[in-house]
Amino acid sequence: LHHGGHLSWTMGAFHIGCPALRSHPAPGLKPKHTNVVFLKTHKTASSTMQNLLFRFAERHNLTAALPVQACSNQFCYPRSFTSHFVHPHTLPPNIIASHMRFNKAELQRLMPNDTIYITILREPGSMFESLISYYNQYCQSFKRVPNGSLEAFLEEPWKYYQPDEKDSMYARNTLTFDLGGDKDRPAKDEAYARGFVAEVDRVFSLVMIAEYFDESLVLLRHLLSWDLDDILYVKLNMRTPSSKRSLTPGLPSKIRAWNSLDARLYDHFNASLWRQLSVLGLACVAREVQLLRRAQESLMRSCFGGRMPLLRSAAQIKNKDLRPWQPSEKVDIVGYDFPVNLSHGFSSQAQELCIKLIMPEVQYTQVLLRSQSLRYSRSYQLRSQQQTHPQVQRSQPPPAAAGPASGTRSTSTSKPAAGTQGEIT
Ligand SMILES: Nc1ncnc2c1ncn2[C@@H]1O[C@H](COP(=O)(O)OS(=O)(=O)O)[C@@H](OP(=O)(O)O)[C@H]1O
């Protein structure tokens, strides 16, 4: 890292193939798959995953679809996704990873035909505890509850919950809602529940499980033929232990009953994750997880002066680009600082890698929009010049479209020059 920003941490890992996959080309030899929809669900480790995908997009000179400014850093959630929510400077996209309410037809219109769909779920008990804590000042259903008590809410949810009011999707079946489903369909509607799970199974090639994040990443890496370097991450958007409440006995089953559609999704995809891991071979998965964790630690130590970075609450983080967004004073979200003196001896490329690794969602979305807009404008100017002076185009070949970052393999889909579709509106 200190010498010219060498970015590979896991060379040894490329040769450790999983026995179950030997009949397939090894991940290191197949071109990387680069067209990916990641449905960013709420409170499921999705910000960590989004950060990983944004970094992948930047390293491989891909385009990540980002929201228009009027939609903030989400695609106008909770409205159902439409391509009008996508900033024109981020078209045509390879990757999409910001919060949205899923709309398959619109995404299919926007994304290349070979796009792979991925999402992530979390165990309903801990997810609901995270939701009520995070959205206690936003969501009326939670605000009405005395002391924001989880127990009181679950004792009489219909006393506090109103299905049609603003932000009600944080209070019941949030995963189902994010996936485009009907969060208020009665639990006894067996046909709906079964059909919805089957549809999600049809559309998504991989449904990650937050509790088995690293194992899910191993599956992702094999599915997309990515390198171990491509799945390194740092945990983001965590609450401090003091902001968390432990669930008293009996609560998890009440949470599951209230969020029965989400519980059903979780059970189905948790089981299917483990079936897929077994096909890969559990020993091989465990080896890759170990390699991933080792590589992660060595990356962190290189970035943070030989030590693991200290978690800090938002108020303690000096660099405002690294301060996570806090939903209210009652919740403490932790992040990381990047001490100024650590930057000495780093190449600017290496320093940027370290900062992006810990950059929270809101800031990274802004930084990425700026850099992609710049690339869009450059390519727009270039095309205008070529149209005005066609002889320049004949005598001087135009600059080659930027290829993948040095040291990486070519990608399976060639990336069209930014701005070849969609004009500034
Ligand atoms: N790698 C990994 N593995 C498991 N869990 C993780 C990981 N990264 C983040 N987290 C936890 O995910 C919670 C934040 O989720 P999101 O980033 O999806 O939240 S948000 O909807 O975007 O605000 C948040 O949970 P709570 O702390 O319980 O709120 C994080 O601690």
PDBQT file of the ligand as one rigid body, heavy atoms in Angstrom, charges set to zero:
ROOT
HETATM    1  N1  LIG A 501     -20.821  -6.991   7.807  1.00  0.00    +0.000 N 
HETATM    2  C1  LIG A 501     -21.892  -6.921   8.597  1.00  0.00    +0.000 A 
HETATM    3  N2  LIG A 501     -22.428  -8.041   9.114  1.00  0.00    +0.000 NA
HETATM    4  C2  LIG A 501     -23.513  -7.986   9.920  1.00  0.00    +0.000 A 
HETATM    5  N3  LIG A 501     -24.127  -6.838  10.278  1.00  0.00    +0.000 NA
HETATM    6  C3  LIG A 501     -23.619  -5.686   9.787  1.00  0.00    +0.000 A 
HETATM    7  C4  LIG A 501     -22.493  -5.663   8.929  1.00  0.00    +0.000 A 
HETATM    8  N4  LIG A 501     -22.256  -4.378   8.594  1.00  0.00    +0.000 NA
HETATM    9  C5  LIG A 501     -23.198  -3.633   9.214  1.00  0.00    +0.000 A 
HETATM   10  N5  LIG A 501     -24.031  -4.402   9.929  1.00  0.00    +0.000 N 
HETATM   11  C6  LIG A 501     -25.210  -3.998  10.710  1.00  0.00    +0.000 C 
HETATM   12  O1  LIG A 501     -26.245  -3.636   9.784  1.00  0.00    +0.000 OA
HETATM   13  C7  LIG A 501     -27.088  -2.614  10.341  1.00  0.00    +0.000 C 
HETATM   14  C8  LIG A 501     -27.137  -1.422   9.396  1.00  0.00    +0.000 C 
HETATM   15  O2  LIG A 501     -27.818  -1.843   8.256  1.00  0.00    +0.000 OA
HETATM   16  P1  LIG A 501     -27.959  -0.959   6.960  1.00  0.00    +0.000 P 
HETATM   17  O3  LIG A 501     -26.650  -0.403   6.581  1.00  0.00    +0.000 OA
HETATM   18  O4  LIG A 501     -28.655  -1.810   5.959  1.00  0.00    +0.000 OA
HETATM   19  O5  LIG A 501     -28.928   0.205   7.442  1.00  0.00    +0.000 OA
HETATM   20  S1  LIG A 501     -29.637   1.335   6.550  1.00  0.00    +0.000 S 
HETATM   21  O6  LIG A 501     -30.993   0.878   6.259  1.00  0.00    +0.000 OA
HETATM   22  O7  LIG A 501     -28.861   1.558   5.338  1.00  0.00    +0.000 OA
HETATM   23  O8  LIG A 501     -29.655   2.537   7.429  1.00  0.00    +0.000 OA
HETATM   24  C9  LIG A 501     -26.470  -2.271  11.663  1.00  0.00    +0.000 C 
HETATM   25  O9  LIG A 501     -27.180  -3.041  12.644  1.00  0.00    +0.000 OA
HETATM   26  P2  LIG A 501     -27.550  -2.430  14.090  1.00  0.00    +0.000 P 
HETATM   27  O10 LIG A 501     -26.234  -2.023  14.682  1.00  0.00    +0.000 OA
HETATM   28  O11 LIG A 501     -28.199  -3.568  14.808  1.00  0.00    +0.000 OA
HETATM   29  O12 LIG A 501     -28.458  -1.274  13.851  1.00  0.00    +0.000 OA
HETATM   30  C10 LIG A 501     -25.032  -2.753  11.540  1.00  0.00    +0.000 C 
HETATM   31  O13 LIG A 501     -24.435  -3.037  12.775  1.00  0.00    +0.000 OA
ENDROOT
TORSDOF 0
